[in-house]
């Protein structure tokens, strides 16, 4: 039950990132048409920049779980199961520490913006902590994904990112390996 909830959470984050990309597309079209008919569309650039950041950060956990992060597997593929598991565990421990620091830093940064009542400096003047929340959410989701994979490896199971890549390759799909 927890596995399904986590998978749904990571999938929802991926869908939210895709929705941000779709909104970027729509806003860019609106901006192009708007300029042609004389609308004031300057603030769209601010919103598009926030959506670009949101799409990148919200997609991190989903991409990590699906094996779409850069991984150096040339060494891992040549090792026996025990050595591979040890190196995978070490890498995930480093990743967990790094993403925990990233999540803490992102939350601290957004909280400072909230505490100091910092406003966005562009044409759309809103509290800057609002768009910063996508950074915080993405960092926390990535931390959760890394910890989940670490748990799988520590309990003797194959990491999701390895399993899903193997499944893609078994179907003859090497498109994401380019």
Chimera marker file (.cmm) of the C-alpha trace (Angstrom):
<marker_set name="trace">
<marker id="1" x="0.000" y="0.000" z="0.000" r="1" g="1" b="0" radius="0.5"/>
<marker id="2" x="2.833" y="2.393" z="0.857" r="1" g="1" b="0" radius="0.5"/>
<marker id="3" x="4.625" y="1.412" z="-2.367" r="1" g="1" b="0" radius="0.5"/>
<marker id="4" x="1.565" y="2.338" z="-4.434" r="1" g="1" b="0" radius="0.5"/>
<marker id="5" x="1.181" y="5.641" z="-2.579" r="1" g="1" b="0" radius="0.5"/>
<marker id="6" x="4.826" y="6.550" z="-3.224" r="1" g="1" b="0" radius="0.5"/>
<marker id="7" x="4.574" y="5.550" z="-6.874" r="1" g="1" b="0" radius="0.5"/>
<marker id="8" x="1.451" y="7.703" z="-7.248" r="1" g="1" b="0" radius="0.5"/>
<marker id="9" x="3.166" y="10.618" z="-5.527" r="1" g="1" b="0" radius="0.5"/>
<marker id="10" x="6.173" y="10.450" z="-7.859" r="1" g="1" b="0" radius="0.5"/>
<marker id="11" x="3.909" y="10.038" z="-10.889" r="1" g="1" b="0" radius="0.5"/>
<marker id="12" x="1.829" y="13.037" z="-9.771" r="1" g="1" b="0" radius="0.5"/>
<marker id="13" x="5.002" y="15.112" z="-9.498" r="1" g="1" b="0" radius="0.5"/>
<marker id="14" x="5.942" y="14.053" z="-13.038" r="1" g="1" b="0" radius="0.5"/>
<marker id="15" x="2.471" y="14.997" z="-14.269" r="1" g="1" b="0" radius="0.5"/>
<marker id="16" x="2.702" y="18.360" z="-12.493" r="1" g="1" b="0" radius="0.5"/>
<marker id="17" x="6.045" y="18.995" z="-14.214" r="1" g="1" b="0" radius="0.5"/>
<marker id="18" x="4.493" y="18.103" z="-17.570" r="1" g="1" b="0" radius="0.5"/>
<marker id="19" x="1.584" y="20.466" z="-16.838" r="1" g="1" b="0" radius="0.5"/>
<marker id="20" x="4.115" y="23.236" z="-16.182" r="1" g="1" b="0" radius="0.5"/>
<marker id="21" x="5.690" y="22.596" z="-19.581" r="1" g="1" b="0" radius="0.5"/>
<marker id="22" x="2.246" y="22.687" z="-21.212" r="1" g="1" b="0" radius="0.5"/>
<marker id="23" x="1.492" y="25.993" z="-19.456" r="1" g="1" b="0" radius="0.5"/>
<marker id="24" x="4.798" y="27.385" z="-20.706" r="1" g="1" b="0" radius="0.5"/>
<marker id="25" x="3.757" y="26.465" z="-24.247" r="1" g="1" b="0" radius="0.5"/>
<marker id="26" x="0.312" y="28.045" z="-23.844" r="1" g="1" b="0" radius="0.5"/>
<marker id="27" x="1.712" y="31.233" z="-22.297" r="1" g="1" b="0" radius="0.5"/>
<marker id="28" x="4.324" y="31.593" z="-25.020" r="1" g="1" b="0" radius="0.5"/>
<marker id="29" x="1.589" y="31.309" z="-27.675" r="1" g="1" b="0" radius="0.5"/>
<marker id="30" x="-0.557" y="33.839" z="-25.786" r="1" g="1" b="0" radius="0.5"/>
<marker id="31" x="2.424" y="36.160" z="-25.559" r="1" g="1" b="0" radius="0.5"/>
<marker id="32" x="3.171" y="35.868" z="-29.286" r="1" g="1" b="0" radius="0.5"/>
<marker id="33" x="-0.445" y="36.481" z="-30.269" r="1" g="1" b="0" radius="0.5"/>
<marker id="34" x="-0.802" y="39.181" z="-27.628" r="1" g="1" b="0" radius="0.5"/>
<marker id="35" x="2.115" y="41.184" z="-28.952" r="1" g="1" b="0" radius="0.5"/>
<marker id="36" x="0.572" y="41.070" z="-32.407" r="1" g="1" b="0" radius="0.5"/>
<marker id="37" x="-2.747" y="42.491" z="-31.220" r="1" g="1" b="0" radius="0.5"/>
<marker id="38" x="-1.290" y="45.030" z="-28.793" r="1" g="1" b="0" radius="0.5"/>
<marker id="39" x="-1.857" y="43.324" z="-25.441" r="1" g="1" b="0" radius="0.5"/>
<marker id="40" x="0.482" y="44.024" z="-22.553" r="1" g="1" b="0" radius="0.5"/>
<marker id="41" x="2.150" y="40.686" z="-22.074" r="1" g="1" b="0" radius="0.5"/>
<marker id="42" x="5.441" y="41.541" z="-20.355" r="1" g="1" b="0" radius="0.5"/>
<marker id="43" x="4.569" y="39.776" z="-17.100" r="1" g="1" b="0" radius="0.5"/>
<marker id="44" x="4.274" y="36.462" z="-18.898" r="1" g="1" b="0" radius="0.5"/>
<marker id="45" x="8.078" y="36.200" z="-18.922" r="1" g="1" b="0" radius="0.5"/>
<marker id="46" x="8.096" y="36.140" z="-15.112" r="1" g="1" b="0" radius="0.5"/>
<marker id="47" x="5.490" y="33.398" z="-14.970" r="1" g="1" b="0" radius="0.5"/>
<marker id="48" x="7.253" y="31.355" z="-17.658" r="1" g="1" b="0" radius="0.5"/>
<marker id="49" x="10.542" y="31.536" z="-15.740" r="1" g="1" b="0" radius="0.5"/>
<marker id="50" x="8.835" y="30.277" z="-12.563" r="1" g="1" b="0" radius="0.5"/>
<marker id="51" x="7.163" y="27.488" z="-14.528" r="1" g="1" b="0" radius="0.5"/>
<marker id="52" x="10.521" y="26.491" z="-16.055" r="1" g="1" b="0" radius="0.5"/>
<marker id="53" x="11.993" y="26.115" z="-12.578" r="1" g="1" b="0" radius="0.5"/>
<marker id="54" x="8.907" y="24.277" z="-11.319" r="1" g="1" b="0" radius="0.5"/>
<marker id="55" x="8.956" y="21.845" z="-14.239" r="1" g="1" b="0" radius="0.5"/>
<marker id="56" x="12.623" y="21.020" z="-13.620" r="1" g="1" b="0" radius="0.5"/>
<marker id="57" x="12.357" y="20.548" z="-9.868" r="1" g="1" b="0" radius="0.5"/>
<marker id="58" x="9.032" y="18.696" z="-9.845" r="1" g="1" b="0" radius="0.5"/>
<marker id="59" x="10.328" y="16.237" z="-12.456" r="1" g="1" b="0" radius="0.5"/>
<marker id="60" x="13.479" y="15.245" z="-10.533" r="1" g="1" b="0" radius="0.5"/>
<marker id="61" x="11.987" y="12.474" z="-8.368" r="1" g="1" b="0" radius="0.5"/>
<marker id="62" x="10.040" y="10.969" z="-11.257" r="1" g="1" b="0" radius="0.5"/>
<marker id="63" x="13.100" y="11.048" z="-13.525" r="1" g="1" b="0" radius="0.5"/>
<marker id="64" x="15.299" y="9.527" z="-10.802" r="1" g="1" b="0" radius="0.5"/>
<marker id="65" x="12.879" y="6.664" z="-10.122" r="1" g="1" b="0" radius="0.5"/>
<marker id="66" x="12.645" y="5.849" z="-13.837" r="1" g="1" b="0" radius="0.5"/>
<marker id="67" x="16.403" y="5.703" z="-14.395" r="1" g="1" b="0" radius="0.5"/>
<marker id="68" x="16.506" y="8.917" z="-16.386" r="1" g="1" b="0" radius="0.5"/>
<marker id="69" x="19.249" y="10.535" z="-14.324" r="1" g="1" b="0" radius="0.5"/>
<marker id="70" x="22.809" y="10.173" z="-15.548" r="1" g="1" b="0" radius="0.5"/>
<marker id="71" x="24.322" y="7.053" z="-14.033" r="1" g="1" b="0" radius="0.5"/>
<marker id="72" x="27.713" y="5.580" z="-14.761" r="1" g="1" b="0" radius="0.5"/>
<marker id="73" x="26.953" y="1.896" z="-15.124" r="1" g="1" b="0" radius="0.5"/>
<marker id="74" x="30.046" y="0.725" z="-17.009" r="1" g="1" b="0" radius="0.5"/>
<marker id="75" x="31.733" y="-0.260" z="-13.745" r="1" g="1" b="0" radius="0.5"/>
<marker id="76" x="28.596" y="-1.549" z="-11.993" r="1" g="1" b="0" radius="0.5"/>
<marker id="77" x="27.708" y="-3.895" z="-14.848" r="1" g="1" b="0" radius="0.5"/>
<marker id="78" x="31.086" y="-5.645" z="-14.552" r="1" g="1" b="0" radius="0.5"/>
<marker id="79" x="30.912" y="-6.283" z="-10.801" r="1" g="1" b="0" radius="0.5"/>
<marker id="80" x="29.497" y="-9.252" z="-8.934" r="1" g="1" b="0" radius="0.5"/>
<marker id="81" x="26.234" y="-8.809" z="-7.034" r="1" g="1" b="0" radius="0.5"/>
<marker id="82" x="27.841" y="-8.076" z="-3.644" r="1" g="1" b="0" radius="0.5"/>
<marker id="83" x="30.229" y="-5.424" z="-4.906" r="1" g="1" b="0" radius="0.5"/>
<marker id="84" x="27.487" y="-3.870" z="-7.046" r="1" g="1" b="0" radius="0.5"/>
<marker id="85" x="25.159" y="-3.664" z="-4.036" r="1" g="1" b="0" radius="0.5"/>
<marker id="86" x="27.915" y="-2.113" z="-1.897" r="1" g="1" b="0" radius="0.5"/>
<marker id="87" x="28.690" y="0.565" z="-4.502" r="1" g="1" b="0" radius="0.5"/>
<marker id="88" x="24.977" y="1.194" z="-5.121" r="1" g="1" b="0" radius="0.5"/>
<marker id="89" x="24.461" y="1.619" z="-1.367" r="1" g="1" b="0" radius="0.5"/>
<marker id="90" x="27.412" y="3.995" z="-1.078" r="1" g="1" b="0" radius="0.5"/>
<marker id="91" x="26.175" y="6.066" z="-4.020" r="1" g="1" b="0" radius="0.5"/>
<marker id="92" x="22.661" y="6.237" z="-2.576" r="1" g="1" b="0" radius="0.5"/>
<marker id="93" x="24.018" y="7.263" z="0.833" r="1" g="1" b="0" radius="0.5"/>
<marker id="94" x="25.936" y="10.126" z="-0.781" r="1" g="1" b="0" radius="0.5"/>
<marker id="95" x="22.848" y="11.028" z="-2.821" r="1" g="1" b="0" radius="0.5"/>
<marker id="96" x="20.669" y="10.954" z="0.319" r="1" g="1" b="0" radius="0.5"/>
<marker id="97" x="23.038" y="13.264" z="2.189" r="1" g="1" b="0" radius="0.5"/>
<marker id="98" x="23.288" y="15.606" z="-0.791" r="1" g="1" b="0" radius="0.5"/>
<marker id="99" x="19.552" y="15.756" z="-1.423" r="1" g="1" b="0" radius="0.5"/>
<marker id="100" x="18.836" y="16.188" z="2.293" r="1" g="1" b="0" radius="0.5"/>
<marker id="101" x="21.139" y="19.203" z="2.279" r="1" g="1" b="0" radius="0.5"/>
<marker id="102" x="19.473" y="20.506" z="-0.899" r="1" g="1" b="0" radius="0.5"/>
<marker id="103" x="16.004" y="20.105" z="0.637" r="1" g="1" b="0" radius="0.5"/>
<marker id="104" x="17.074" y="21.805" z="3.864" r="1" g="1" b="0" radius="0.5"/>
<marker id="105" x="18.703" y="24.662" z="1.964" r="1" g="1" b="0" radius="0.5"/>
<marker id="106" x="15.679" y="25.111" z="-0.348" r="1" g="1" b="0" radius="0.5"/>
<marker id="107" x="13.261" y="25.180" z="2.583" r="1" g="1" b="0" radius="0.5"/>
<marker id="108" x="15.487" y="27.599" z="4.496" r="1" g="1" b="0" radius="0.5"/>
<marker id="109" x="15.775" y="29.840" z="1.448" r="1" g="1" b="0" radius="0.5"/>
<marker id="110" x="12.003" y="29.913" z="0.899" r="1" g="1" b="0" radius="0.5"/>
<marker id="111" x="11.359" y="30.478" z="4.599" r="1" g="1" b="0" radius="0.5"/>
<marker id="112" x="13.766" y="33.445" z="4.630" r="1" g="1" b="0" radius="0.5"/>
<marker id="113" x="11.936" y="34.911" z="1.644" r="1" g="1" b="0" radius="0.5"/>
<marker id="114" x="8.667" y="34.479" z="3.532" r="1" g="1" b="0" radius="0.5"/>
<marker id="115" x="10.043" y="35.898" z="6.798" r="1" g="1" b="0" radius="0.5"/>
<marker id="116" x="11.548" y="38.966" z="5.133" r="1" g="1" b="0" radius="0.5"/>
<marker id="117" x="8.431" y="39.474" z="2.982" r="1" g="1" b="0" radius="0.5"/>
<marker id="118" x="10.577" y="39.412" z="-0.148" r="1" g="1" b="0" radius="0.5"/>
<marker id="119" x="8.682" y="40.211" z="-3.325" r="1" g="1" b="0" radius="0.5"/>
<marker id="120" x="9.440" y="39.160" z="-6.903" r="1" g="1" b="0" radius="0.5"/>
<marker id="121" x="11.426" y="41.801" z="-8.738" r="1" g="1" b="0" radius="0.5"/>
<marker id="122" x="9.789" y="41.516" z="-12.160" r="1" g="1" b="0" radius="0.5"/>
<marker id="123" x="6.559" y="42.821" z="-13.627" r="1" g="1" b="0" radius="0.5"/>
<marker id="124" x="4.482" y="40.294" z="-11.670" r="1" g="1" b="0" radius="0.5"/>
<marker id="125" x="4.976" y="41.343" z="-8.063" r="1" g="1" b="0" radius="0.5"/>
<marker id="126" x="4.061" y="38.500" z="-5.726" r="1" g="1" b="0" radius="0.5"/>
<marker id="127" x="5.740" y="37.094" z="-2.630" r="1" g="1" b="0" radius="0.5"/>
<marker id="128" x="8.728" y="35.233" z="-4.056" r="1" g="1" b="0" radius="0.5"/>
<marker id="129" x="8.317" y="32.323" z="-1.639" r="1" g="1" b="0" radius="0.5"/>
<marker id="130" x="5.266" y="31.205" z="-3.644" r="1" g="1" b="0" radius="0.5"/>
<marker id="131" x="7.193" y="30.183" z="-6.772" r="1" g="1" b="0" radius="0.5"/>
<marker id="132" x="10.062" y="28.985" z="-4.561" r="1" g="1" b="0" radius="0.5"/>
<marker id="133" x="7.746" y="26.321" z="-3.131" r="1" g="1" b="0" radius="0.5"/>
<marker id="134" x="8.183" y="24.250" z="-6.304" r="1" g="1" b="0" radius="0.5"/>
<marker id="135" x="11.918" y="24.136" z="-5.532" r="1" g="1" b="0" radius="0.5"/>
<marker id="136" x="11.207" y="22.996" z="-1.976" r="1" g="1" b="0" radius="0.5"/>
<marker id="137" x="8.644" y="20.402" z="-3.098" r="1" g="1" b="0" radius="0.5"/>
<marker id="138" x="10.935" y="19.051" z="-5.813" r="1" g="1" b="0" radius="0.5"/>
<marker id="139" x="13.892" y="18.774" z="-3.451" r="1" g="1" b="0" radius="0.5"/>
<marker id="140" x="11.802" y="17.003" z="-0.793" r="1" g="1" b="0" radius="0.5"/>
<marker id="141" x="10.348" y="14.605" z="-3.360" r="1" g="1" b="0" radius="0.5"/>
<marker id="142" x="13.825" y="13.807" z="-4.679" r="1" g="1" b="0" radius="0.5"/>
<marker id="143" x="15.016" y="13.146" z="-1.122" r="1" g="1" b="0" radius="0.5"/>
<marker id="144" x="12.061" y="10.822" z="-0.571" r="1" g="1" b="0" radius="0.5"/>
<marker id="145" x="12.801" y="9.013" z="-3.848" r="1" g="1" b="0" radius="0.5"/>
<marker id="146" x="16.473" y="8.555" z="-2.966" r="1" g="1" b="0" radius="0.5"/>
<marker id="147" x="15.618" y="7.280" z="0.522" r="1" g="1" b="0" radius="0.5"/>
<marker id="148" x="13.078" y="4.896" z="-0.994" r="1" g="1" b="0" radius="0.5"/>
<marker id="149" x="15.697" y="3.486" z="-3.373" r="1" g="1" b="0" radius="0.5"/>
<marker id="150" x="18.222" y="3.250" z="-0.539" r="1" g="1" b="0" radius="0.5"/>
<marker id="151" x="15.690" y="1.229" z="1.470" r="1" g="1" b="0" radius="0.5"/>
<marker id="152" x="15.133" y="-1.110" z="-1.472" r="1" g="1" b="0" radius="0.5"/>
<marker id="153" x="18.867" y="-1.726" z="-1.876" r="1" g="1" b="0" radius="0.5"/>
<marker id="154" x="19.438" y="-2.175" z="1.871" r="1" g="1" b="0" radius="0.5"/>
<marker id="155" x="16.635" y="-4.758" z="2.003" r="1" g="1" b="0" radius="0.5"/>
<marker id="156" x="18.178" y="-6.747" z="-0.845" r="1" g="1" b="0" radius="0.5"/>
<marker id="157" x="15.858" y="-5.677" z="-3.646" r="1" g="1" b="0" radius="0.5"/>
<marker id="158" x="16.728" y="-4.301" z="-7.050" r="1" g="1" b="0" radius="0.5"/>
<marker id="159" x="16.512" y="-0.485" z="-7.331" r="1" g="1" b="0" radius="0.5"/>
<marker id="160" x="13.455" y="0.745" z="-9.211" r="1" g="1" b="0" radius="0.5"/>
<marker id="161" x="15.586" y="2.759" z="-11.613" r="1" g="1" b="0" radius="0.5"/>
<marker id="162" x="17.514" y="-0.389" z="-12.590" r="1" g="1" b="0" radius="0.5"/>
<marker id="163" x="14.376" y="-2.528" z="-12.886" r="1" g="1" b="0" radius="0.5"/>
<marker id="164" x="12.521" y="-0.011" z="-15.064" r="1" g="1" b="0" radius="0.5"/>
<marker id="165" x="15.501" y="0.485" z="-17.391" r="1" g="1" b="0" radius="0.5"/>
<marker id="166" x="15.866" y="-3.291" z="-17.726" r="1" g="1" b="0" radius="0.5"/>
<marker id="167" x="12.146" y="-3.560" z="-18.554" r="1" g="1" b="0" radius="0.5"/>
<marker id="168" x="12.489" y="-0.863" z="-21.239" r="1" g="1" b="0" radius="0.5"/>
<marker id="169" x="15.493" y="-2.638" z="-22.728" r="1" g="1" b="0" radius="0.5"/>
<marker id="170" x="13.665" y="-5.992" z="-22.685" r="1" g="1" b="0" radius="0.5"/>
<marker id="171" x="10.929" y="-4.365" z="-24.804" r="1" g="1" b="0" radius="0.5"/>
<marker id="172" x="13.618" y="-3.198" z="-27.232" r="1" g="1" b="0" radius="0.5"/>
<marker id="173" x="13.228" y="0.446" z="-26.161" r="1" g="1" b="0" radius="0.5"/>
<marker id="174" x="16.619" y="2.122" z="-25.989" r="1" g="1" b="0" radius="0.5"/>
<marker id="175" x="15.282" y="5.604" z="-26.803" r="1" g="1" b="0" radius="0.5"/>
<marker id="176" x="16.084" y="7.071" z="-23.396" r="1" g="1" b="0" radius="0.5"/>
<marker id="177" x="19.664" y="5.849" z="-23.520" r="1" g="1" b="0" radius="0.5"/>
<marker id="178" x="20.664" y="8.308" z="-26.234" r="1" g="1" b="0" radius="0.5"/>
<link id1="1" id2="2" r="1" g="1" b="0" radius="0.2"/>
<link id1="2" id2="3" r="1" g="1" b="0" radius="0.2"/>
<link id1="3" id2="4" r="1" g="1" b="0" radius="0.2"/>
<link id1="4" id2="5" r="1" g="1" b="0" radius="0.2"/>
<link id1="5" id2="6" r="1" g="1" b="0" radius="0.2"/>
<link id1="6" id2="7" r="1" g="1" b="0" radius="0.2"/>
<link id1="7" id2="8" r="1" g="1" b="0" radius="0.2"/>
<link id1="8" id2="9" r="1" g="1" b="0" radius="0.2"/>
<link id1="9" id2="10" r="1" g="1" b="0" radius="0.2"/>
<link id1="10" id2="11" r="1" g="1" b="0" radius="0.2"/>
<link id1="11" id2="12" r="1" g="1" b="0" radius="0.2"/>
<link id1="12" id2="13" r="1" g="1" b="0" radius="0.2"/>
<link id1="13" id2="14" r="1" g="1" b="0" radius="0.2"/>
<link id1="14" id2="15" r="1" g="1" b="0" radius="0.2"/>
<link id1="15" id2="16" r="1" g="1" b="0" radius="0.2"/>
<link id1="16" id2="17" r="1" g="1" b="0" radius="0.2"/>
<link id1="17" id2="18" r="1" g="1" b="0" radius="0.2"/>
<link id1="18" id2="19" r="1" g="1" b="0" radius="0.2"/>
<link id1="19" id2="20" r="1" g="1" b="0" radius="0.2"/>
<link id1="20" id2="21" r="1" g="1" b="0" radius="0.2"/>
<link id1="21" id2="22" r="1" g="1" b="0" radius="0.2"/>
<link id1="22" id2="23" r="1" g="1" b="0" radius="0.2"/>
<link id1="23" id2="24" r="1" g="1" b="0" radius="0.2"/>
<link id1="24" id2="25" r="1" g="1" b="0" radius="0.2"/>
<link id1="25" id2="26" r="1" g="1" b="0" radius="0.2"/>
<link id1="26" id2="27" r="1" g="1" b="0" radius="0.2"/>
<link id1="27" id2="28" r="1" g="1" b="0" radius="0.2"/>
<link id1="28" id2="29" r="1" g="1" b="0" radius="0.2"/>
<link id1="29" id2="30" r="1" g="1" b="0" radius="0.2"/>
<link id1="30" id2="31" r="1" g="1" b="0" radius="0.2"/>
<link id1="31" id2="32" r="1" g="1" b="0" radius="0.2"/>
<link id1="32" id2="33" r="1" g="1" b="0" radius="0.2"/>
<link id1="33" id2="34" r="1" g="1" b="0" radius="0.2"/>
<link id1="34" id2="35" r="1" g="1" b="0" radius="0.2"/>
<link id1="35" id2="36" r="1" g="1" b="0" radius="0.2"/>
<link id1="36" id2="37" r="1" g="1" b="0" radius="0.2"/>
<link id1="37" id2="38" r="1" g="1" b="0" radius="0.2"/>
<link id1="38" id2="39" r="1" g="1" b="0" radius="0.2"/>
<link id1="39" id2="40" r="1" g="1" b="0" radius="0.2"/>
<link id1="40" id2="41" r="1" g="1" b="0" radius="0.2"/>
<link id1="41" id2="42" r="1" g="1" b="0" radius="0.2"/>
<link id1="42" id2="43" r="1" g="1" b="0" radius="0.2"/>
<link id1="43" id2="44" r="1" g="1" b="0" radius="0.2"/>
<link id1="44" id2="45" r="1" g="1" b="0" radius="0.2"/>
<link id1="45" id2="46" r="1" g="1" b="0" radius="0.2"/>
<link id1="46" id2="47" r="1" g="1" b="0" radius="0.2"/>
<link id1="47" id2="48" r="1" g="1" b="0" radius="0.2"/>
<link id1="48" id2="49" r="1" g="1" b="0" radius="0.2"/>
<link id1="49" id2="50" r="1" g="1" b="0" radius="0.2"/>
<link id1="50" id2="51" r="1" g="1" b="0" radius="0.2"/>
<link id1="51" id2="52" r="1" g="1" b="0" radius="0.2"/>
<link id1="52" id2="53" r="1" g="1" b="0" radius="0.2"/>
<link id1="53" id2="54" r="1" g="1" b="0" radius="0.2"/>
<link id1="54" id2="55" r="1" g="1" b="0" radius="0.2"/>
<link id1="55" id2="56" r="1" g="1" b="0" radius="0.2"/>
<link id1="56" id2="57" r="1" g="1" b="0" radius="0.2"/>
<link id1="57" id2="58" r="1" g="1" b="0" radius="0.2"/>
<link id1="58" id2="59" r="1" g="1" b="0" radius="0.2"/>
<link id1="59" id2="60" r="1" g="1" b="0" radius="0.2"/>
<link id1="60" id2="61" r="1" g="1" b="0" radius="0.2"/>
<link id1="61" id2="62" r="1" g="1" b="0" radius="0.2"/>
<link id1="62" id2="63" r="1" g="1" b="0" radius="0.2"/>
<link id1="63" id2="64" r="1" g="1" b="0" radius="0.2"/>
<link id1="64" id2="65" r="1" g="1" b="0" radius="0.2"/>
<link id1="65" id2="66" r="1" g="1" b="0" radius="0.2"/>
<link id1="66" id2="67" r="1" g="1" b="0" radius="0.2"/>
<link id1="67" id2="68" r="1" g="1" b="0" radius="0.2"/>
<link id1="68" id2="69" r="1" g="1" b="0" radius="0.2"/>
<link id1="69" id2="70" r="1" g="1" b="0" radius="0.2"/>
<link id1="70" id2="71" r="1" g="1" b="0" radius="0.2"/>
<link id1="71" id2="72" r="1" g="1" b="0" radius="0.2"/>
<link id1="72" id2="73" r="1" g="1" b="0" radius="0.2"/>
<link id1="73" id2="74" r="1" g="1" b="0" radius="0.2"/>
<link id1="74" id2="75" r="1" g="1" b="0" radius="0.2"/>
<link id1="75" id2="76" r="1" g="1" b="0" radius="0.2"/>
<link id1="76" id2="77" r="1" g="1" b="0" radius="0.2"/>
<link id1="77" id2="78" r="1" g="1" b="0" radius="0.2"/>
<link id1="78" id2="79" r="1" g="1" b="0" radius="0.2"/>
<link id1="79" id2="80" r="1" g="1" b="0" radius="0.2"/>
<link id1="80" id2="81" r="1" g="1" b="0" radius="0.2"/>
<link id1="81" id2="82" r="1" g="1" b="0" radius="0.2"/>
<link id1="82" id2="83" r="1" g="1" b="0" radius="0.2"/>
<link id1="83" id2="84" r="1" g="1" b="0" radius="0.2"/>
<link id1="84" id2="85" r="1" g="1" b="0" radius="0.2"/>
<link id1="85" id2="86" r="1" g="1" b="0" radius="0.2"/>
<link id1="86" id2="87" r="1" g="1" b="0" radius="0.2"/>
<link id1="87" id2="88" r="1" g="1" b="0" radius="0.2"/>
<link id1="88" id2="89" r="1" g="1" b="0" radius="0.2"/>
<link id1="89" id2="90" r="1" g="1" b="0" radius="0.2"/>
<link id1="90" id2="91" r="1" g="1" b="0" radius="0.2"/>
<link id1="91" id2="92" r="1" g="1" b="0" radius="0.2"/>
<link id1="92" id2="93" r="1" g="1" b="0" radius="0.2"/>
<link id1="93" id2="94" r="1" g="1" b="0" radius="0.2"/>
<link id1="94" id2="95" r="1" g="1" b="0" radius="0.2"/>
<link id1="95" id2="96" r="1" g="1" b="0" radius="0.2"/>
<link id1="96" id2="97" r="1" g="1" b="0" radius="0.2"/>
<link id1="97" id2="98" r="1" g="1" b="0" radius="0.2"/>
<link id1="98" id2="99" r="1" g="1" b="0" radius="0.2"/>
<link id1="99" id2="100" r="1" g="1" b="0" radius="0.2"/>
<link id1="100" id2="101" r="1" g="1" b="0" radius="0.2"/>
<link id1="101" id2="102" r="1" g="1" b="0" radius="0.2"/>
<link id1="102" id2="103" r="1" g="1" b="0" radius="0.2"/>
<link id1="103" id2="104" r="1" g="1" b="0" radius="0.2"/>
<link id1="104" id2="105" r="1" g="1" b="0" radius="0.2"/>
<link id1="105" id2="106" r="1" g="1" b="0" radius="0.2"/>
<link id1="106" id2="107" r="1" g="1" b="0" radius="0.2"/>
<link id1="107" id2="108" r="1" g="1" b="0" radius="0.2"/>
<link id1="108" id2="109" r="1" g="1" b="0" radius="0.2"/>
<link id1="109" id2="110" r="1" g="1" b="0" radius="0.2"/>
<link id1="110" id2="111" r="1" g="1" b="0" radius="0.2"/>
<link id1="111" id2="112" r="1" g="1" b="0" radius="0.2"/>
<link id1="112" id2="113" r="1" g="1" b="0" radius="0.2"/>
<link id1="113" id2="114" r="1" g="1" b="0" radius="0.2"/>
<link id1="114" id2="115" r="1" g="1" b="0" radius="0.2"/>
<link id1="115" id2="116" r="1" g="1" b="0" radius="0.2"/>
<link id1="116" id2="117" r="1" g="1" b="0" radius="0.2"/>
<link id1="117" id2="118" r="1" g="1" b="0" radius="0.2"/>
<link id1="118" id2="119" r="1" g="1" b="0" radius="0.2"/>
<link id1="119" id2="120" r="1" g="1" b="0" radius="0.2"/>
<link id1="120" id2="121" r="1" g="1" b="0" radius="0.2"/>
<link id1="121" id2="122" r="1" g="1" b="0" radius="0.2"/>
<link id1="122" id2="123" r="1" g="1" b="0" radius="0.2"/>
<link id1="123" id2="124" r="1" g="1" b="0" radius="0.2"/>
<link id1="124" id2="125" r="1" g="1" b="0" radius="0.2"/>
<link id1="125" id2="126" r="1" g="1" b="0" radius="0.2"/>
<link id1="126" id2="127" r="1" g="1" b="0" radius="0.2"/>
<link id1="127" id2="128" r="1" g="1" b="0" radius="0.2"/>
<link id1="128" id2="129" r="1" g="1" b="0" radius="0.2"/>
<link id1="129" id2="130" r="1" g="1" b="0" radius="0.2"/>
<link id1="130" id2="131" r="1" g="1" b="0" radius="0.2"/>
<link id1="131" id2="132" r="1" g="1" b="0" radius="0.2"/>
<link id1="132" id2="133" r="1" g="1" b="0" radius="0.2"/>
<link id1="133" id2="134" r="1" g="1" b="0" radius="0.2"/>
<link id1="134" id2="135" r="1" g="1" b="0" radius="0.2"/>
<link id1="135" id2="136" r="1" g="1" b="0" radius="0.2"/>
<link id1="136" id2="137" r="1" g="1" b="0" radius="0.2"/>
<link id1="137" id2="138" r="1" g="1" b="0" radius="0.2"/>
<link id1="138" id2="139" r="1" g="1" b="0" radius="0.2"/>
<link id1="139" id2="140" r="1" g="1" b="0" radius="0.2"/>
<link id1="140" id2="141" r="1" g="1" b="0" radius="0.2"/>
<link id1="141" id2="142" r="1" g="1" b="0" radius="0.2"/>
<link id1="142" id2="143" r="1" g="1" b="0" radius="0.2"/>
<link id1="143" id2="144" r="1" g="1" b="0" radius="0.2"/>
<link id1="144" id2="145" r="1" g="1" b="0" radius="0.2"/>
<link id1="145" id2="146" r="1" g="1" b="0" radius="0.2"/>
<link id1="146" id2="147" r="1" g="1" b="0" radius="0.2"/>
<link id1="147" id2="148" r="1" g="1" b="0" radius="0.2"/>
<link id1="148" id2="149" r="1" g="1" b="0" radius="0.2"/>
<link id1="149" id2="150" r="1" g="1" b="0" radius="0.2"/>
<link id1="150" id2="151" r="1" g="1" b="0" radius="0.2"/>
<link id1="151" id2="152" r="1" g="1" b="0" radius="0.2"/>
<link id1="152" id2="153" r="1" g="1" b="0" radius="0.2"/>
<link id1="153" id2="154" r="1" g="1" b="0" radius="0.2"/>
<link id1="154" id2="155" r="1" g="1" b="0" radius="0.2"/>
<link id1="155" id2="156" r="1" g="1" b="0" radius="0.2"/>
<link id1="156" id2="157" r="1" g="1" b="0" radius="0.2"/>
<link id1="157" id2="158" r="1" g="1" b="0" radius="0.2"/>
<link id1="158" id2="159" r="1" g="1" b="0" radius="0.2"/>
<link id1="159" id2="160" r="1" g="1" b="0" radius="0.2"/>
<link id1="160" id2="161" r="1" g="1" b="0" radius="0.2"/>
<link id1="161" id2="162" r="1" g="1" b="0" radius="0.2"/>
<link id1="162" id2="163" r="1" g="1" b="0" radius="0.2"/>
<link id1="163" id2="164" r="1" g="1" b="0" radius="0.2"/>
<link id1="164" id2="165" r="1" g="1" b="0" radius="0.2"/>
<link id1="165" id2="166" r="1" g="1" b="0" radius="0.2"/>
<link id1="166" id2="167" r="1" g="1" b="0" radius="0.2"/>
<link id1="167" id2="168" r="1" g="1" b="0" radius="0.2"/>
<link id1="168" id2="169" r="1" g="1" b="0" radius="0.2"/>
<link id1="169" id2="170" r="1" g="1" b="0" radius="0.2"/>
<link id1="170" id2="171" r="1" g="1" b="0" radius="0.2"/>
<link id1="171" id2="172" r="1" g="1" b="0" radius="0.2"/>
<link id1="172" id2="173" r="1" g="1" b="0" radius="0.2"/>
<link id1="173" id2="174" r="1" g="1" b="0" radius="0.2"/>
<link id1="174" id2="175" r="1" g="1" b="0" radius="0.2"/>
<link id1="175" id2="176" r="1" g="1" b="0" radius="0.2"/>
<link id1="176" id2="177" r="1" g="1" b="0" radius="0.2"/>
<link id1="177" id2="178" r="1" g="1" b="0" radius="0.2"/>
</marker_set>
